[in-house]
Amino acid sequence: MELVRFGGPDTAFAARELPRPTPGQGQVLVRVMATSVNPLDLQTRRGDYRDQVALPAVIGNDVSGVVVGTGPGADDFQPGDEVWYLAPMFAGQGTYAEFHVVDQALVARKPAQLSHVEAAGLALVGVTVWEALVERAGVRAGERVLVHGGAGGVGSVAVQVARALGAEVVTTARTKDHEFVTRLGADTAIDFSTGDYVLQVRALGGVDVVLDTVGGDTLTRSPEVLADRGRVVSIVDIPEPQNLLAAWRVNATYHFVFVSPGRAKLEALGRLVDRGDLRPVIGAVLPLADIAQAHALLEGASADEGRRRSRGKIAVAVHPPDEPPHGTVSLPRASPAG
């Protein structure tokens, strides 16, 4: 599926027959079973990165699939292995395709407990959360973490990972989603739409870490809820000046994450899956032929209100074997921190 013009989803994509890619030195050829749609894909489609994307282009970054070929020196995998990975951003062909070539160093074996749809829905958001909370913020057991947007694709994973790290988890979500985020592992849920969330977080005593998945005013006000020497990690753009004076007053540290792929992060996430501490939330599953609708759903602009996505990830079944029906939501089992 190629992106043929920048703009709205209805006219942006066209199905094309392309040659099957050939794996080079240290690469594997993967039959893509599933991929997913991320905010980066929407930005790319709109033309935000037109200097880095030459049309026509195949975009997308998540993969869960089966190895069908290997290049010279690619000895870590063999045909038949089920794998998952995050493809490099803006480097070569993307993942909205039936086959994809990738360096084996970026690939991990798919956790057996996850379907291909679930694994594809976890790859980018999972690696992002791991990099944000573990590698950047260094979340420790006993700390209090605020996750903005706990019912969303990134937030639903972040709540579970923070909980698995032993943190007390506070999250913002609409009241209708409070039971949902609590089942994911949140200790406290705050409805950001009905009052000042800053006052409510302060009443808890502040937080050690803020994970910002929203940007704008949410990022600007982050230092107002931090305890001394707190950390802010943001995964969004910074379109306006930030409240650095408030950050200075609490000795805050800021981290901005543009995610980088890697096998070690996937393997760490896989261990959480194996322990039962992490399960991706899939809000809807669409076929690759409906990629435009998948984009519309993620933007909240679907004409079909009955299938509007409200929680978790939008997954795309490329070669569906026996995946869940469209619109399903899979939930992790609750587990104690530790």
Backbone hydrogen bonds in HBPLUS format (Angstrom, degrees):
<---DONOR---> <-ACCEPTOR-->    atom                        ^
c    i                          cat <-CA-CA->   ^        H-A-AA   ^      H-
h    n   atom  resd res      DA  || num        DHA   H-A  angle D-A-AA Bond
n    s   type  num  typ     dist DA aas  dist angle  dist       angle   num
A0002-GLU N   A0014-ALA O   2.90 MM  12  5.40 165.0  1.92 158.6 154.5     1
A0014-ALA N   A0002-GLU O   2.93 MM  12  5.40 147.8  2.03 148.6 158.3     2
A0003-LEU N   A0057-ALA O   2.63 MM  54  5.19 177.3  1.63 162.2 161.3     3
A0057-ALA N   A0003-LEU O   3.06 MM  54  5.19 155.9  2.12 137.7 144.8     4
A0004-VAL N   A0012-ALA O   2.74 MM   8  5.67 157.5  1.78 163.7 171.4     5
A0007-GLY N   A0045-ARG O   2.94 MM  38  6.19 155.9  2.00 136.8 144.6     6
A0027-GLN N   A0024-GLY O   3.05 MM   3  5.31 154.9  2.11 137.8 132.1     7
A0026-GLY N   A0072-PRO O   2.71 MM  46  5.89 162.3  1.74 154.1 160.5     8
A0104-GLN N   A0026-GLY O   2.92 MM  78  6.04 176.6  1.93 158.4 158.7     9
A0071-GLY N   A0027-GLN O   2.83 MM  44  5.24 161.2  1.86 163.6 157.8    10
A0028-VAL N   A0102-VAL O   2.93 MM  74  5.71 157.9  1.98 160.3 164.1    11
A0102-VAL N   A0028-VAL O   3.14 MM  74  5.71 154.8  2.20 152.2 159.9    12
A0029-LEU N   A0069-GLY O   2.78 MM  40  4.87 174.6  1.79 138.9 140.2    13
A0068-VAL N   A0029-LEU O   2.82 MM  39  5.71 171.1  1.83 156.5 159.4    14
A0030-VAL N   A0100-HIS O   2.81 MM  70  5.28 170.3  1.82 158.6 162.0    15
A0100-HIS N   A0030-VAL O   2.92 MM  70  5.28 150.5  2.01 146.1 155.4    16
A0031-ARG N   A0066-VAL O   2.77 MM  35  5.19 169.2  1.78 156.4 153.1    17
A0066-VAL N   A0031-ARG O   3.04 MM  35  5.19 153.2  2.12 137.6 143.7    18
A0032-VAL N   A0098-GLU O   2.86 MM  66  5.21 146.8  1.97 128.8 137.4    19
A0033-MET N   A0064-SER O   2.90 MM  31  5.80 146.2  2.02 135.8 146.7    20
A0318-VAL N   A0033-MET O   2.90 MM 285  5.12 147.1  2.01 125.5 132.5    21
A0319-HIS N   A0033-MET O   3.13 MM 286  4.55 163.8  2.16 114.0 118.3    22
A0034-ALA N   A0064-SER O   3.07 MM  30  5.41 148.5  2.17 155.9 158.4    23
A0064-SER N   A0034-ALA O   3.07 MM  30  5.41 142.4  2.21 155.6 154.1    24
A0035-THR N   A0316-VAL O   2.88 MM 281  5.11 157.5  1.93 147.2 154.8    25
A0316-VAL N   A0035-THR O   2.79 MM 281  5.11 167.4  1.80 141.7 137.8    26
A0037-VAL N   A0314-ILE O   3.06 MM 277  5.76 160.0  2.11 163.9 166.5    27
A0041-ASP N   A0038-ASN O   2.84 MM   3  5.30 129.5  2.10 111.8 124.9    28
A0042-LEU N   A0038-ASN O   3.33 MM   4  6.84 149.7  2.43 147.0 155.5    29
A0043-GLN N   A0039-PRO O   2.99 MM   4  6.32 161.5  2.03 154.9 159.4    30
A0044-THR N   A0040-LEU O   2.90 MM   4  6.11 155.2  1.96 145.9 153.1    31
A0045-ARG N   A0041-ASP O   2.87 MM   4  6.08 163.4  1.89 150.8 155.1    32
A0046-ARG N   A0042-LEU O   2.96 MM   4  6.16 153.0  2.04 148.2 155.4    33
A0047-GLY N   A0043-GLN O   3.19 MM   4  6.38 130.3  2.45 137.5 149.1    34
A0048-ASP N   A0043-GLN O   2.95 MM   5  5.34 156.1  2.01 162.6 156.4    35
A0047-GLY N   A0044-THR O   3.12 MM   3  5.25 137.9  2.31  99.3 111.1    36
A0050-ARG N   A0047-GLY O   3.37 MM   3  4.94 150.5  2.46 111.1 105.1    37
A0052-GLN N   A0049-TYR O   2.84 MM   3  5.48 155.3  1.90 119.9 127.9    38
A0094-GLY N   A0058-VAL O   2.76 MM  36  4.86 135.1  1.96 121.7 127.7    39
A0096-TYR N   A0059-ILE O   3.02 MM  37  6.02 144.1  2.15 165.8 165.6    40
A0095-THR N   A0060-GLY O   3.20 MM  35  4.60 143.9  2.33  91.3 100.9    41
A0087-ALA N   A0061-ASN O   2.77 MM  26  4.81 170.7  1.78 151.8 151.7    42
A0063-VAL N   A0085-TYR O   3.08 MM  22  5.46 140.9  2.23 167.9 165.8    43
A0085-TYR N   A0063-VAL O   3.00 MM  22  5.46 153.9  2.07 148.7 151.2    44
A0065-GLY N   A0083-VAL O   2.90 MM  18  5.54 163.3  1.93 152.3 157.7    45
A0083-VAL N   A0065-GLY O   2.87 MM  18  5.54 159.3  1.91 146.5 153.5    46
A0067-VAL N   A0081-ASP O   2.88 MM  14  5.39 164.2  1.91 157.7 161.1    47
A0080-GLY N   A0067-VAL O   2.83 MM  13  5.46 159.5  1.87 150.3 150.4    48
A0074-ALA N   A0071-GLY O   3.13 MM   3  5.56 160.9  2.17 135.0 134.8    49
A0081-ASP N   A0078-GLN O   3.11 MM   3  6.00 160.2  2.15 153.0 155.3    50
A0110-LYS N   A0082-GLU O   2.98 MM  28  5.64 166.7  2.00 122.2 126.7    51
A0084-TRP N   A0108-ALA O   2.95 MM  24  5.72 155.4  2.01 158.0 163.3    52
A0108-ALA N   A0084-TRP O   3.18 MM  24  5.72 165.6  2.21 162.0 166.5    53
A0106-LEU N   A0103-ASP O   3.08 MM   3  5.89 166.9  2.10 124.2 128.0    54
A0107-VAL N   A0104-GLN O   3.09 MM   3  5.20 164.1  2.12 110.5 115.6    55
A0114-LEU N   A0111-PRO O   3.07 MM   3  5.65 162.5  2.10 118.0 123.5    56
A0119-ALA N   A0115-SER O   2.95 MM   4  6.18 164.6  1.97 153.5 157.7    57
A0120-ALA N   A0116-HIS O   2.92 MM   4  6.05 163.8  1.95 151.4 155.6    58
A0121-GLY N   A0117-VAL O   3.02 MM   4  6.18 145.8  2.14 141.0 150.5    59
A0122-LEU N   A0119-ALA O   3.09 MM   3  5.11 147.1  2.21  98.9 108.9    60
A0123-ALA N   A0119-ALA O   3.15 MM   4  6.22 140.3  2.31 152.5 160.8    61
A0126-GLY N   A0122-LEU O   2.63 MM   4  5.16 148.6  1.72 147.3 157.2    62
A0127-VAL N   A0123-ALA O   3.02 MM   4  6.09 167.1  2.04 150.1 153.7    63
A0128-THR N   A0124-LEU O   2.94 MM   4  6.07 156.7  2.00 147.9 155.2    64
A0129-VAL N   A0125-VAL O   2.93 MM   4  6.11 161.9  1.96 148.2 152.5    65
A0130-TRP N   A0126-GLY O   2.92 MM   4  6.13 164.4  1.94 152.6 157.1    66
A0131-GLU N   A0127-VAL O   2.96 MM   4  6.09 165.4  1.98 148.6 152.6    67
A0132-ALA N   A0128-THR O   2.90 MM   4  6.07 156.1  1.96 147.1 154.5    68
A0133-LEU N   A0129-VAL O   2.82 MM   4  5.88 176.6  1.82 162.4 162.2    69
A0134-VAL N   A0130-TRP O   2.93 MM   4  5.35 149.4  2.02 135.1 145.2    70
A0135-GLU N   A0130-TRP O   3.27 MM   5  6.75 156.6  2.33 146.7 153.6    71
A0136-ARG N   A0131-GLU O   2.88 MM   5  6.08 131.3  2.12 150.5 164.6    72
A0137-ALA N   A0132-ALA O   2.93 MM   5  6.10 161.7  1.96 147.6 153.7    73
A0139-VAL N   A0133-LEU O   2.94 MM   6  5.75 174.7  1.95 167.0 168.2    74
A0143-GLU N   A0140-ARG O   3.15 MM   3  5.83 162.8  2.18 138.7 140.4    75
A0142-GLY N   A0166-GLY O   2.90 MM  24  5.98 167.2  1.91 130.7 130.3    76
A0168-GLU N   A0143-GLU O   2.77 MM  25  6.11 162.1  1.80 158.7 164.3    77
A0208-ASP N   A0144-ARG O   2.79 MM  64  5.36 147.8  1.89 140.7 151.1    78
A0209-VAL N   A0144-ARG O   3.26 MM  65  6.66 152.2  2.34 152.4 155.6    79
A0145-VAL N   A0168-GLU O   2.82 MM  23  6.15 164.0  1.84 171.2 176.6    80
A0170-VAL N   A0145-VAL O   2.79 MM  25  6.00 170.9  1.80 167.0 166.7    81
A0146-LEU N   A0209-VAL O   2.80 MM  63  6.16 167.7  1.81 161.0 164.0    82
A0211-LEU N   A0146-LEU O   2.81 MM  65  6.17 166.6  1.83 171.8 173.6    83
A0147-VAL N   A0170-VAL O   2.78 MM  23  6.24 159.8  1.82 159.1 163.3    84
A0172-THR N   A0147-VAL O   3.19 MM  25  6.71 148.1  2.30 149.5 154.8    85
A0148-HIS N   A0211-LEU O   3.13 MM  63  6.24 174.1  2.13 168.1 168.6    86
A0152-GLY N   A0149-GLY O   3.13 MM   3  5.63 165.7  2.15 119.1 123.7    87
A0150-GLY N   A0172-THR O   3.07 MM  22  6.00 151.7  2.15 153.0 161.2    88
A0312-GLY N   A0151-ALA O   3.10 MM 161  6.41 159.6  2.15 147.3 153.4    89
A0156-SER N   A0152-GLY O   2.87 MM   4  5.56 159.6  1.92 139.1 144.0    90
A0157-VAL N   A0154-VAL O   3.12 MM   3  5.44 129.8  2.39 105.3 118.0    91
A0158-ALA N   A0154-VAL O   2.89 MM   4  6.13 158.3  1.94 153.7 161.0    92
A0159-VAL N   A0155-GLY O   2.92 MM   4  6.09 159.7  1.96 155.8 158.7    93
A0161-VAL N   A0157-VAL O   2.94 MM   4  6.21 162.6  1.97 156.3 161.5    94
A0162-ALA N   A0158-ALA O   2.88 MM   4  5.91 169.8  1.89 153.7 156.9    95
A0163-ARG N   A0159-VAL O   3.07 MM   4  6.15 156.1  2.13 141.8 148.7    96
A0164-ALA N   A0160-GLN O   2.90 MM   4  6.12 154.9  1.96 145.6 152.8    97
A0165-LEU N   A0161-VAL O   2.97 MM   4  6.23 136.3  2.16 144.3 156.0    98
A0165-LEU N   A0162-ALA O   3.21 MM   3  5.10 129.4  2.48  91.7 104.9    99
A0167-ALA N   A0162-ALA O   3.09 MM   5  5.55 159.3  2.14 159.3 153.6   100
A0166-GLY N   A0163-ARG O   2.97 MM   3  5.22 157.4  2.02 107.7 114.7   101
A0187-ASP N   A0169-VAL O   2.81 MM  18  5.29 146.7  1.92 136.4 147.3   102
A0188-THR N   A0169-VAL O   3.16 MM  19  6.58 151.9  2.25 152.9 157.3   103
A0171-THR N   A0188-THR O   2.93 MM  17  6.40 153.8  2.00 155.8 164.2   104
A0190-ILE N   A0171-THR O   2.88 MM  19  6.23 156.4  1.94 156.4 163.7   105
A0173-ALA N   A0190-ILE O   2.93 MM  17  6.03 157.4  1.98 143.7 149.7   106
A0177-ASP N   A0174-ARG O   2.76 MM   3  5.43 155.1  1.82 122.0 130.5   107
A0178-HIS N   A0175-THR O   3.08 MM   3  5.23 169.6  2.09 112.6 115.7   108
A0181-VAL N   A0177-ASP O   2.98 MM   4  6.28 165.3  2.00 162.2 163.8   109
A0182-THR N   A0178-HIS O   2.98 MM   4  6.07 148.9  2.07 146.1 155.1   110
A0183-ARG N   A0179-GLU O   3.01 MM   4  6.24 150.6  2.10 145.0 152.1   111
A0184-LEU N   A0180-PHE O   3.16 MM   4  6.53 136.9  2.35 138.4 150.4   112
A0186-ALA N   A0181-VAL O   3.03 MM   5  5.72 165.5  2.05 147.9 144.6   113
A0185-GLY N   A0182-THR O   3.03 MM   3  5.14 138.8  2.21  97.8 109.8   114
A0194-THR N   A0191-ASP O   3.38 MM   3  5.86 168.9  2.39 113.9 116.9   115
A0200-GLN N   A0196-ASP O   3.42 MM   4  6.81 156.4  2.48 145.8 152.2   116
A0201-VAL N   A0197-TYR O   2.88 MM   4  6.14 153.2  1.96 153.8 160.7   117
A0202-ARG N   A0198-VAL O   2.88 MM   4  6.06 160.7  1.92 151.5 157.5   118
A0203-ALA N   A0199-LEU O   3.05 MM   4  6.21 144.4  2.18 138.3 147.2   119
A0204-LEU N   A0201-VAL O   2.97 MM   3  5.26 143.3  2.11 104.5 115.3   120
A0206-GLY N   A0201-VAL O   3.22 MM   5  5.60 160.6  2.26 139.2 135.9   121
A0205-GLY N   A0202-ARG O   2.83 MM   3  5.03 150.3  1.92 105.9 116.0   122
A0207-VAL N   A0225-VAL O   2.89 MM  18  6.20 146.3  2.01 152.3 162.9   123
A0227-ALA N   A0207-VAL O   2.81 MM  20  5.47 156.3  1.87 148.5 146.1   124
A0231-ARG N   A0208-ASP O   2.81 MM  23  6.29 156.2  1.87 150.9 157.2   125
A0210-VAL N   A0231-ARG O   2.90 MM  21  6.40 150.5  1.99 154.5 163.9   126
A0233-VAL N   A0210-VAL O   2.84 MM  23  6.15 167.4  1.85 172.5 176.9   127
A0212-ASP N   A0233-VAL O   2.79 MM  21  6.09 165.4  1.81 158.5 163.4   128
A0235-ILE N   A0212-ASP O   3.19 MM  23  6.48 157.9  2.24 170.0 170.8   129
A0218-THR N   A0215-GLY O   3.18 MM   3  5.48 127.6  2.47 144.5 135.7   130
A0220-THR N   A0216-GLY O   3.07 MM   4  6.36 162.3  2.10 149.8 155.4   131
A0221-ARG N   A0217-ASP O   2.98 MM   4  6.10 150.3  2.07 148.6 153.7   132
A0222-SER N   A0219-LEU O   3.14 MM   3  5.16 157.1  2.20 104.2 111.3   133
A0224-GLU N   A0221-ARG O   2.97 MM   3  5.50 146.9  2.08 116.8 126.7   134
A0225-VAL N   A0222-SER O   3.11 MM   3  5.86 168.3  2.13 124.0 127.3   135
A0226-LEU N   A0223-PRO O   3.34 MM   3  5.15 159.9  2.38  99.0 104.9   136
A0230-GLY N   A0227-ALA O   3.05 MM   3  5.37 124.6  2.37 146.8 138.3   137
A0229-ARG N   A0250-VAL O   2.72 MM  21  5.86 158.3  1.77 151.9 159.2   138
A0253-THR N   A0230-GLY O   3.01 MM  23  6.48 150.8  2.10 150.2 159.5   139
A0232-VAL N   A0253-THR O   2.85 MM  21  6.27 159.3  1.90 161.7 168.6   140
A0255-HIS N   A0232-VAL O   2.79 MM  23  6.16 144.6  1.91 158.6 169.2   141
A0234-SER N   A0255-HIS O   2.96 MM  21  6.41 160.0  2.00 158.2 162.0   142
A0257-VAL N   A0234-SER O   2.96 MM  23  6.26 166.3  1.98 163.1 167.6   143
A0244-LEU N   A0242-GLN O   2.91 MM   2  5.57 133.9  2.12 105.6  91.5   144
A0247-ALA N   A0243-ASN O   3.27 MM   4  6.60 149.9  2.37 140.7 149.4   145
A0248-TRP N   A0244-LEU O   2.85 MM   4  6.04 151.3  1.93 144.8 152.0   146
A0249-ARG N   A0245-LEU O   3.15 MM   4  6.42 151.1  2.24 146.3 153.0   147
A0250-VAL N   A0247-ALA O   3.26 MM   3  5.60 143.8  2.40 103.9 113.1   148
A0252-ALA N   A0247-ALA O   2.98 MM   5  5.08 175.3  1.99 150.9 149.8   149
A0251-ASN N   A0248-TRP O   3.11 MM   3  5.02 167.2  2.13 108.4 110.2   150
A0267-GLU N   A0263-ARG O   2.91 MM   4  6.18 159.1  1.95 159.0 165.4   151
A0268-ALA N   A0264-ALA O   2.99 MM   4  6.21 150.7  2.08 143.0 150.7   152
A0269-LEU N   A0265-LYS O   3.00 MM   4  6.27 158.7  2.04 148.4 153.9   153
A0270-GLY N   A0266-LEU O   2.80 MM   4  6.04 152.5  1.88 146.2 154.9   154
A0271-ARG N   A0267-GLU O   3.03 MM   4  6.32 142.8  2.18 141.5 149.9   155
A0272-LEU N   A0268-ALA O   3.31 MM   4  6.70 148.9  2.42 141.7 149.2   156
A0272-LEU N   A0269-LEU O   3.06 MM   3  5.16 119.3  2.44  97.2 112.2   157
A0273-VAL N   A0269-LEU O   2.96 MM   4  6.35 153.0  2.04 150.0 158.2   158
A0274-ASP N   A0270-GLY O   2.87 MM   4  6.14 159.7  1.91 149.3 154.5   159
A0275-ARG N   A0271-ARG O   3.01 MM   4  6.21 143.3  2.15 140.0 149.3   160
A0277-ASP N   A0272-LEU O   2.91 MM   5  5.16 146.5  2.02 163.3 158.0   161
A0276-GLY N   A0273-VAL O   2.98 MM   3  5.13 151.1  2.07 104.1 113.4   162
A0313-LYS N   A0281-VAL O   2.86 MM  32  6.25 163.3  1.89 153.2 151.9   163
A0283-GLY N   A0313-LYS O   2.75 MM  30  5.29 144.5  1.87 136.2 148.3   164
A0315-ALA N   A0284-ALA O   2.91 MM  31  6.20 166.3  1.92 166.9 162.9   165
A0286-LEU N   A0315-ALA O   3.03 MM  29  6.46 159.7  2.08 149.2 151.7   166
A0317-ALA N   A0286-LEU O   2.82 MM  31  6.04 147.7  1.93 143.4 153.2   167
A0290-ASP N   A0287-PRO O   2.89 MM   3  5.47 153.3  1.96 115.7 123.9   168
A0291-ILE N   A0288-LEU O   3.12 MM   3  5.26 136.3  2.32 125.0 119.2   169
A0293-GLN N   A0290-ASP O   3.05 MM   3  5.33 119.5  2.43 103.8 117.9   170
A0294-ALA N   A0290-ASP O   3.02 MM   4  6.37 151.8  2.10 150.2 159.1   171
A0295-HIS N   A0291-ILE O   3.00 MM   4  6.30 153.5  2.07 148.3 154.1   172
A0296-ALA N   A0292-ALA O   3.00 MM   4  6.30 155.8  2.06 143.6 150.7   173
A0297-LEU N   A0293-GLN O   2.81 MM   4  6.06 154.0  1.88 151.5 158.1   174
A0298-LEU N   A0294-ALA O   3.10 MM   4  6.34 159.3  2.14 146.1 150.9   175
A0299-GLU N   A0295-HIS O   3.05 MM   4  6.30 146.4  2.17 145.4 154.7   176
A0301-ALA N   A0296-ALA O   2.82 MM   5  5.08 163.1  1.85 159.2 154.9   177
A0300-GLY N   A0297-LEU O   2.93 MM   3  4.95 150.9  2.02 100.3 109.7   178
A0307-ARG N   A0304-ASP O   3.01 MM   3  5.83 165.4  2.03 125.1 129.4   179
A0308-ARG N   A0305-GLU O   3.21 MM   3  5.12 169.2  2.22 109.6 109.3   180
